Amino acid sequence: MNRRARFDYAIEDTIEAGLALTGAEVKSIRYGLVSIVEAFVANRGENLVIKNMAVQKLPTANKAVGFDERRDKQLLLHKNQIKRLRGKLVEKGATIVPLKLYFNNRGILKVLLGVGFGKSKIDKRETIKRREWQRDKARVLKNR
């Protein structure tokens, strides 16, 4: 889960995508050795890739096999979805960030992508105020 993305960006739209990974990467992700905090989606040729997604190597993995922790991971999307996301990337200030990595009910790894625009400091302060108000309100109602 990438909570930082929802704080830094005003997410407008979400889309589910698959990832092209190696077996060792999938196993590492199952053990939770992954970070998507600094990750973002970029355009590479005719495909979209996730950059800066850190997948750590398992300590028990084969030492001889090359393993690049921060390699670009290709997104698996339909052509019309790629065109739509590319159109969003062209807009000024738009960014596509991974919000969540999860295994669906069939056991296939999916990533939830969010299309968003960067928030200003004022917007971030407003988000913090709203969150604190919701906590205080819940606390008061709980003690009634």
C-alpha positions as CSV (number, residue, x, y, z in Angstrom):
1,M,0.0,0.0,0.0
2,N,1.4,3.4,-1.0
3,R,-0.2,5.8,1.5
4,R,2.3,8.5,0.6
5,A,0.9,8.7,-3.0
6,R,-2.6,9.6,-1.7
7,F,-1.0,12.3,0.4
8,D,1.2,13.8,-2.3
9,Y,-1.2,13.5,-5.2
10,A,-4.8,14.2,-5.8
11,I,-5.8,10.9,-7.4
12,E,-8.4,11.3,-10.1
13,D,-8.6,7.9,-11.7
14,T,-7.5,4.3,-10.9
15,I,-6.7,1.4,-13.2
16,E,-5.7,-2.2,-12.5
17,A,-2.7,-3.7,-14.4
18,G,-0.6,-6.8,-14.4
19,L,3.2,-6.8,-14.1
20,A,5.9,-8.8,-16.1
21,L,8.1,-10.2,-13.3
22,T,10.5,-13.1,-12.8
23,G,9.8,-16.0,-10.5
24,A,12.2,-14.7,-7.9
25,E,10.6,-11.3,-7.9
26,V,7.1,-12.8,-7.4
27,K,8.4,-14.9,-4.5
28,S,10.0,-11.8,-2.9
29,I,6.8,-9.9,-3.2
30,R,4.8,-12.7,-1.6
31,Y,7.2,-12.4,1.4
32,G,6.6,-8.6,1.5
33,L,10.1,-7.6,0.4
34,V,8.9,-4.8,-1.9
35,S,8.6,-1.0,-1.7
36,I,6.5,1.2,-4.1
37,V,6.9,4.5,-2.2
38,E,9.3,6.0,-4.7
39,A,7.8,4.3,-7.8
40,F,6.2,5.9,-10.8
41,V,5.1,5.0,-14.3
42,A,7.0,6.1,-17.4
43,N,6.7,5.7,-21.1
44,R,9.3,3.4,-22.8
45,G,8.8,2.7,-26.5
46,E,5.3,1.4,-27.0
47,N,4.9,0.2,-23.4
48,L,4.5,1.6,-20.0
49,V,7.0,0.6,-17.2
50,I,7.2,1.1,-13.5
51,K,10.4,2.7,-12.4
52,N,12.0,2.7,-8.9
53,M,9.9,-0.2,-7.6
54,A,12.3,-1.9,-5.2
55,V,12.0,-5.7,-4.9
56,Q,14.6,-7.1,-2.5
57,K,16.2,-10.4,-3.0
58,L,15.3,-13.2,-0.7
59,P,18.1,-14.2,1.7
60,T,17.6,-17.9,0.7
61,A,17.7,-17.2,-3.1
62,N,20.4,-18.5,-5.4
63,K,23.5,-16.3,-5.2
64,A,24.6,-17.0,-8.8
65,V,21.5,-15.7,-10.5
66,G,21.7,-11.9,-11.3
67,F,19.0,-9.9,-9.5
68,D,18.5,-6.2,-10.2
69,E,16.4,-4.8,-7.3
70,R,15.3,-1.6,-9.2
71,R,14.9,-2.8,-12.8
72,D,12.0,-1.4,-14.8
73,K,9.0,-3.6,-14.7
74,Q,6.7,-3.7,-17.7
75,L,3.0,-3.1,-17.2
76,L,0.6,-5.6,-18.8
77,L,-2.3,-3.6,-20.2
78,H,-4.6,-3.6,-23.3
79,K,-3.6,-1.2,-26.1
80,N,-6.6,1.1,-25.5
81,Q,-5.6,1.4,-21.8
82,I,-2.0,2.2,-22.7
83,K,-3.3,5.0,-25.1
84,R,-5.5,6.4,-22.4
85,L,-2.7,6.4,-19.8
86,R,-0.3,8.0,-22.3
87,G,-2.8,10.7,-22.9
88,K,-2.9,11.4,-19.2
89,L,0.9,11.4,-18.9
90,V,1.0,14.2,-21.6
91,E,-1.2,16.5,-19.5
92,K,0.8,19.1,-17.5
93,G,1.5,18.0,-14.0
94,A,-0.1,14.5,-14.3
95,T,1.7,11.5,-12.8
96,I,0.8,7.9,-12.7
97,V,1.8,6.2,-9.4
98,P,1.3,2.7,-8.1
99,L,-1.1,2.8,-5.1
100,K,-1.3,-0.9,-4.2
101,L,0.2,-4.3,-5.0
102,Y,-1.9,-7.3,-4.4
103,F,-2.7,-10.9,-5.5
104,N,-6.2,-11.3,-6.9
105,N,-8.5,-14.2,-6.2
106,R,-6.7,-16.3,-8.8
107,G,-3.3,-15.7,-7.3
108,I,-2.1,-13.3,-10.0
109,L,-0.1,-10.2,-9.0
110,K,-1.9,-6.9,-9.8
111,V,-0.9,-3.3,-9.3
112,L,-3.5,-0.5,-8.8
113,L,-2.3,2.6,-10.6
114,G,-3.6,6.1,-9.8
115,V,-3.5,9.0,-12.2
116,G,-3.1,12.1,-10.2
117,F,-1.8,15.7,-10.0
118,G,0.6,16.9,-7.3
119,K,-0.9,18.7,-4.3
120,S,0.4,22.0,-3.1
121,K,1.4,22.5,0.6
122,I,-1.9,24.2,1.3
123,D,-3.8,21.1,0.0
124,K,-1.6,18.8,2.1
125,R,-2.3,20.9,5.2
126,E,-6.0,20.7,4.5
127,T,-5.7,16.9,4.2
128,I,-4.0,16.7,7.6
129,K,-6.7,19.0,9.2
130,R,-9.5,16.8,7.7
131,R,-7.8,13.6,9.0
132,E,-7.3,15.0,12.5
133,W,-10.9,16.3,12.6
134,Q,-12.2,12.8,11.6
135,R,-10.2,11.2,14.4
136,D,-11.4,13.7,17.0
137,K,-15.0,13.3,15.9
138,A,-14.7,9.5,16.2
139,R,-13.1,9.8,19.6
140,V,-15.9,12.1,20.9
141,L,-18.7,9.8,19.5
142,K,-17.0,6.7,20.9
143,N,-17.0,8.2,24.5
144,R,-20.7,9.2,24.4
